[in-house]
């Protein structure tokens, strides 16, 4: 997740000043975006596992 936040900050830095980049970095820190995104990824993985487990695979026809 550090990579994701670094990429987002890097992307923002292309079109914003250094002070705006610092503000964005501080906002990510205050909002705990790294932990939030990590938790969302875990939740999505759990949902995908449940969705795959609940779908029945058709029997292979020989």
PyMOL commands that set and color helices and strands:
alter all, ss='L'
color gray80, all
select helices_A, chain A and resi 2-13+18-30+33-54
alter helices_A, ss='H'
color red, helices_A
deselect
rebuild
show_as cartoon
